[in-house]
């Protein structure tokens, strides 16, 4: 598939867009001191970044599976990774799955309404939302890192 | 223009995507107390949110003009709005310009390399970057608001 004349993002350019953002989020997770990733928050009641990243991981996995199969069961949030090593390993495993399985996503599914746990929306809206939500929470992680005296990764590098 | 079979975002769906994010950023600006918007930071050396929002405003204006004309002069950052009222008025004026002028953006320009002040990239990459950068900094604004004891607007509403 190639970029069509009126497309801003096609199915084939969406994958590197998504993977580029996931690589940046991985560097953001890595930048957290192990002891702070799942405990620190600079502004209660906001969650620690490790919990946000676990949500991003599960929503991205659900989005890949949903776009491939048309089925969108709500993730079992109680099984989110609880250590930095587990989180990074699960992150990498999903990156590998995206690379291997994205070609199985059909244009019809992306255009059609999909039954997400939080309501029906077209597949492309769900795909965009997954990335937008990741950018949103990762931006929050940047403030957490600065509050911890850590340098966040460069935003423009993917 | 309609959504083509393999498109995740077309030129015509990109505009409501962008405007929806700009409406949410507007609500985020509004949620800041006047006295904190251009002064408060919870994590130095991070900038106050008013300065980030001024950057977002100018980059979005540059992106609209660049995609319409092919010319991308660097904004004059010294002229960014310095009060909440001025920032919101400029924000609304640009929303009106986007609504009126987006149809003048040609698919060829979006596909072609564009000379941004910080390097050449395809027009569609510049367009995506403008929105992604807005989501990133707005997410940071959410932490600022929480640190100020203010409730940020709902992320899923556009």
HADDOCK unambig.tbl for C-alpha pairs under 7 A between the chains (distance, minus, plus):
assign (segid A and resid 5 and name CA) (segid B and resid 107 and name CA) 5.86 0.50 0.50
assign (segid A and resid 6 and name CA) (segid B and resid 10 and name CA) 5.72 0.50 0.50
assign (segid A and resid 6 and name CA) (segid B and resid 11 and name CA) 5.70 0.50 0.50
assign (segid A and resid 6 and name CA) (segid B and resid 107 and name CA) 5.22 0.50 0.50
assign (segid A and resid 7 and name CA) (segid B and resid 7 and name CA) 5.76 0.50 0.50
assign (segid A and resid 7 and name CA) (segid B and resid 9 and name CA) 6.06 0.50 0.50
assign (segid A and resid 7 and name CA) (segid B and resid 10 and name CA) 4.18 0.50 0.50
assign (segid A and resid 7 and name CA) (segid B and resid 11 and name CA) 5.88 0.50 0.50
assign (segid A and resid 8 and name CA) (segid B and resid 9 and name CA) 5.38 0.50 0.50
assign (segid A and resid 8 and name CA) (segid B and resid 10 and name CA) 5.10 0.50 0.50
assign (segid A and resid 8 and name CA) (segid B and resid 11 and name CA) 5.86 0.50 0.50
assign (segid A and resid 8 and name CA) (segid B and resid 124 and name CA) 5.27 0.50 0.50
assign (segid A and resid 9 and name CA) (segid B and resid 7 and name CA) 6.06 0.50 0.50
assign (segid A and resid 9 and name CA) (segid B and resid 8 and name CA) 5.37 0.50 0.50
assign (segid A and resid 9 and name CA) (segid B and resid 9 and name CA) 4.95 0.50 0.50
assign (segid A and resid 9 and name CA) (segid B and resid 10 and name CA) 6.73 0.50 0.50
assign (segid A and resid 10 and name CA) (segid B and resid 6 and name CA) 5.73 0.50 0.50
assign (segid A and resid 10 and name CA) (segid B and resid 7 and name CA) 4.18 0.50 0.50
assign (segid A and resid 10 and name CA) (segid B and resid 8 and name CA) 5.09 0.50 0.50
assign (segid A and resid 10 and name CA) (segid B and resid 9 and name CA) 6.73 0.50 0.50
assign (segid A and resid 11 and name CA) (segid B and resid 6 and name CA) 5.72 0.50 0.50
assign (segid A and resid 11 and name CA) (segid B and resid 7 and name CA) 5.88 0.50 0.50
assign (segid A and resid 11 and name CA) (segid B and resid 8 and name CA) 5.84 0.50 0.50
assign (segid A and resid 43 and name CA) (segid B and resid 143 and name CA) 6.50 0.50 0.50
assign (segid A and resid 43 and name CA) (segid B and resid 146 and name CA) 5.59 0.50 0.50
assign (segid A and resid 43 and name CA) (segid B and resid 147 and name CA) 4.73 0.50 0.50
assign (segid A and resid 107 and name CA) (segid B and resid 5 and name CA) 5.84 0.50 0.50
assign (segid A and resid 107 and name CA) (segid B and resid 6 and name CA) 5.21 0.50 0.50
assign (segid A and resid 124 and name CA) (segid B and resid 8 and name CA) 5.26 0.50 0.50
assign (segid A and resid 132 and name CA) (segid B and resid 135 and name CA) 6.90 0.50 0.50
assign (segid A and resid 135 and name CA) (segid B and resid 132 and name CA) 6.91 0.50 0.50
assign (segid A and resid 135 and name CA) (segid B and resid 135 and name CA) 6.26 0.50 0.50
assign (segid A and resid 135 and name CA) (segid B and resid 136 and name CA) 5.47 0.50 0.50
assign (segid A and resid 136 and name CA) (segid B and resid 135 and name CA) 5.48 0.50 0.50
assign (segid A and resid 136 and name CA) (segid B and resid 136 and name CA) 5.31 0.50 0.50
assign (segid A and resid 136 and name CA) (segid B and resid 139 and name CA) 4.61 0.50 0.50
assign (segid A and resid 137 and name CA) (segid B and resid 139 and name CA) 6.27 0.50 0.50
assign (segid A and resid 139 and name CA) (segid B and resid 136 and name CA) 4.62 0.50 0.50
assign (segid A and resid 139 and name CA) (segid B and resid 137 and name CA) 6.27 0.50 0.50
assign (segid A and resid 139 and name CA) (segid B and resid 139 and name CA) 5.18 0.50 0.50
assign (segid A and resid 139 and name CA) (segid B and resid 140 and name CA) 5.31 0.50 0.50
assign (segid A and resid 140 and name CA) (segid B and resid 139 and name CA) 5.32 0.50 0.50
assign (segid A and resid 140 and name CA) (segid B and resid 140 and name CA) 4.79 0.50 0.50
assign (segid A and resid 140 and name CA) (segid B and resid 143 and name CA) 6.20 0.50 0.50
assign (segid A and resid 143 and name CA) (segid B and resid 43 and name CA) 6.50 0.50 0.50
assign (segid A and resid 143 and name CA) (segid B and resid 140 and name CA) 6.21 0.50 0.50
assign (segid A and resid 146 and name CA) (segid B and resid 43 and name CA) 5.60 0.50 0.50
assign (segid A and resid 147 and name CA) (segid B and resid 43 and name CA) 4.74 0.50 0.50
